[in-house]
Structure formats: C-alpha cells, structure tokens
Amino acid sequence: MFDRRSTFGDALDHPGARAVLERFLPGVAASPMATQFRGGRLGQLVAIVPSLEDSDHRARFWEALAEIGDGDERPPYAPAIAPSATYEGDDVPRASARVRPITATTLWGVLEVRVDGPSHGNPFVDVDAHATFHRPDGSAVRVGGFYDGDGEWVFRALADAEGTWSFETEATTPSLDGLTGTADVGPAASGVHGPVRADGFHFRYADGTRHRPLGTTAYAWTHQPEALQEQTLATLAEGAFRKLRMCLFPKSYLFNANEPDDFVFPGSLADGFDLERFDPAHFRRLERRIGQLGDIGVEADLILFHAYDRWGFADLGPAVDDRYVRYVVRRLAAFSNVWWSLANEYDLVWGKDKDDWERIAAIVGEEDPFGHLVSIHNCRPFYDYTRPWITHASVQRVDVYRTAENTDEWRERWGKPVVIDECAYEGDIDQGWGNVTGEEMTRRFWEGAVRGGYVGHGETYLPAPVGEAVMPASAGSDDEVLWWAKGGVLHGSSPARIAFLERFLAGVPDGVLEPAASDWDVPWAQSPDATVRVAYFGFNRPRFRTVLLGEGDWVIDVIDTWNMTIDRVDGIHSGTARVTLPGRQFVALRVTRA
C-alpha cells in the first residue's frame, strides 16, 4: 500500500499511485520534483506542495493512495511496553538499593542522585521510577528517573534554590522505592544565571539577567570525531553566539554522509537498532558537550526530531517516540542551558501529524518540571505558535528574500518572542538557502533586531579546491566540513558583525529594542524606556537624513554596521536635525536622550 512513509519514486513507478499523484498534483510527474525528490517520502511532499495544505484535500489524497497497492500492508509500529509487575520478587526488601554519596552542587547546577540498583532483564522498559525533591522552602518537584547502564539509576533536578534539599523515591519495583536522602546546594558559580525564560517579547535568565539569543546552527556537531567537536567548542568560546541549534539524532543530507560512531539507541545502520534500549555512553558524551556549552555561556537548543534520516529514526511510531522523549527529557532537563525544539521542519517529518506533535509536547511538559523554553520549527507552514505550550516562535524564512522584515507582524500575531532560527546561511553552495553573502546575513540580523526579534546564523561555505582561494585563507579542506552541519571553524564575514550587533544591543537600556513609530521607508526601534531610538537603512544608502527628534535634547550617532564603527555627530540636538550620512549601505542612526 502507499501511505506517507512511501517514497515519491516508488509512487511514480507504480501506475496506480502515479495516477493518484497526477489527479491530486497535476503535472507533478513531469516536474523537476520527479527526479530531485525521488527518495523523499510522500509525507514530506504534502509540506512542499501548496495544494495539499488544505486538510480536506490532503485527507482525500491519502485515502486514494491507501487503495493502491498489491495488498501488502506495512508492518505495524512497535507497541508500548508497560513496566513489569514482577521485575523483582516479593523477597526483595523495599528501598534496598544503595544510594551513592551525593556530591554537593551550586545554584543552577545539576543535583544528581545515583543509585546502585537492579540490572537484570531490560531496566529501560521494565521499571519506572520517580523522585520527589523537596527544596529548602518546602516546595517540591517530582522528576522521572532513568537507567544509566551497569546497574546505575539516576534522579536529577535542576538546583534552583540554595540550601539543603531532601528527596524520596517511588518506583514500580521494591528495591528502588522509598529511598531517601539529602543534598546541599551552594551559591551560583560566577557567570551562571540559570535557565532562560521568555520575558514579554524577549528573554531573561532566571536570575533576571538579560539574554539575547543571537544564535547559530551546527546540526550534527556532536556526531563528528572528537577533535572536530573540540574545535567547534573552541570556535564558539571565541565568538558572540549565545545559542546553538543541534540535533539529537544524526543527519543524512547534503554534506552529511559520514556515519556516527554511536546513536541514541544501541546498534548500527548495518545491524539494526534495539529500540527498547538506549545507549548510556552516547548520552554521557552528549551531556558532557551540553555542559561544556553551558560553561561558555551557550544555550543548547536541542532538536528532538527531523526528517533528514536514513536510519529510520524519523518514523519510529508513537510508542518508541514517546519512550525516547521521556528518556531524553529525564536525562537533560536538569541542565540549565537546555531549550527544547520538538522538530526541525516539523512539516517534513512524514511519520507525524499535529496530534503527534501535541502529544509529544505534553510529554515534554510532563517530564520537565523546570520550565525550559519549548518551540517547534517549520519548513513551509507555520505551526500555531499561540499554543500554550510554546514559549517562543522558532521560524524559518517563508520567502526567498523577505523574512526578518516580518518580525514585528509575527510578534503581534502570536504575542510571543520571535526567533528566526533559519533566515538562510552565509555560504556558496548550490542551494539558494545556503549562498547569501555576509553583508546580507548581517542585514537580516539588524532588520530583525529593530523589529523587536532575533535572527539566527548559519554558514555553508564549500571547502576550497586545491590551489584555489574561493574562501578566506583560514578555510580550505577536502572533507566537506561545513559549519551548519558539522561545526569546526567559521570562515564567513558575518560573525564579527553579529558580535558588533550584540555589543550594540548590550549598550541599550535594558538590553533590547522594541518596534517604534517608523517612517514609511525606514524602520525605527526604541529602548523600553524610550531614551534610545534606532533607525536602520539596510541596503539603502542616503547621504543625509532629516530626523524628527521630539521633545528634549538628544545626541546622535552614525553607526556603520558593516565596518563596525560608531561616530558621534557634534553637538546637542533638539526638534529637527539634518544628519550627514556616508552614502553607504548598512548604516544605522542612534539618537539618545541627553
């Protein structure tokens, strides 16, 4: 039978299925899609064909395809597995597992309880365990425990209060039930501010410090060799990016052909995967990387699902999906620098529909009692970002050119912070999403900022052919290491300018800009207290501008966002000022109340 898991090529090659495609998508067999997307799933097709955006039309399309085929139905998804009521016998005493000595932690650190317990059978599915942590003020938080291999069970909390905590466990098996103990939490380490929260249309850390998510993307960096991962961390430590989008599952796509050493599940592409177990060693390495990102002040925006897959992870079925999400959130919710992204390009993940995403979101909310940020990312149609579980909009550009210019409109539509995590990538590959200039990338960051939002960076420069200098001299290798996919080092011209924007925003009162009353041809923004106003001219290049300043006295600065200079205009100004400008693109004006 043909369904959303079938490939486009298989449907084209079957006369009956091809007839359905031609009926619902006239001309599709003769279009470039017929060769370009033969390996794509039909479930992905509905996301990129406008006529299938109508839900009734799409339902009829699936019904017609379901009637086509040779009678062989697909194997059913794996069923859910309930904890075993007989995992341990009646002779096992309650609370007989051994709690290891608990290491004190600091505010916003990971408060971890490790227990030596049972390991027979399949502990990943045979046992369910929880711990209730009591804070010093008497409030409590309940977290799920997880099996970490070799007889080790772990219960983690995000240490969000100083003082002495206590805990008690509950489990479906006697030895892990009723364990108790205490743990101490000291003052926060220098530079640690806690998890990021939405704050109106912007963000703050839990301690009130302003956070601006000027982020970048390296989807598969933790699936690369150790040396390359270390190089990625060093690059991030030297730069201004404060958020990194990254996938938990590996990625199979352009410039992503290498096979990882290990996976979420034990196994391999050649031998298959054990979907009833997890690979603790893989997760411990991932946790080390998340911790290292936190050490350098970078948020880990963790992508739970995506469609770029050759291992079967994009279509595991609801039971395995749910088990995976619970395990991931239980392991990682205690890290303060975690954000949850349910999917990269959710509408291309052919094995899931809206009900699946809502169910997965509910699991994340249930298993994460610490309120980390949660969103979901689109390819074409936006998700409904007004949904109560979504803390901020995580969007991809919806037009080849215009995206950041929509930021203020999207703020009004959804009433939440807008993060354009994918506005295109600076680079020179053949794909239109990956060959904008550094100037254009920088312009999009400023356009988003003056409209009260945030734009994300990415880089897709091809390795330089031997003897040719198609990139900066620091670049050049023959192993297809593109930052957007694998990390490594940055070669583009926009990161330094993005760092300049970050410094500029840090100097604005309260560290953010809000959209302000604008001229028809120039967007204006202002600080929350209206003492600073900013105009951005983008690709225009005026030689002067007459500015209406309003009441009071003002100082004026001309900002060259590309050359990263700020020049003060002489004098104190009031009423109206004619400001001389350099006649170059990418210039901004700042007026500050004297």
Secondary structure, 3 states (H helix, E strand, C coil): CCCCCCEHHHHHHCHHHHHHHHHHCCCHHHCCHHHHCCCCEHHHHHHHCHHHHCHHHHHHHHHHHHCCCCCCCCCCCCCCCCCCCCCCCCCCCCCCCEECCCCCEECCCEEEEEEECCCCCCHHHHCCEEEEEECCCCCEEEEECEECCCCEEEEEEECCCCEEEEEEEEECCHHHCCCEEEEEEECCCCCCCCCEEEECCEEEECCCCEECCCEEECCCHHHCCHHHHHHHHHHHHHCCCCEEEEECCCCCECCECCCCCCCCCCEECCCEECCCCCCHHHHHHHHHHHHHHHHCCCEEEEEEECCCCCCCHHHCCHHHHHHHHHHHHHHHCCCCCEEEEEECCHHHCCCCCHHHHHHHHHHHHHHCCCCCCEECECCCCCCCCCCCCCCCEEEECCCCCCCHHHHHHHHHHHCCCEEEEECCCEECCCCHHHCECHHHHHHHHHHHHHCCCEECCCEECCCCCCCCCCCCCCCCCCCCCCHHHHCCCCCCCHHHHHHHHHHHHHCCHHHCCEECCCCCCCCEEECCCCCEEEEECCCCCCCEEEEEEEEEEEEEEEEECCCCEEEECCCCEEEEEEEECCCCCCEEEEEEEC
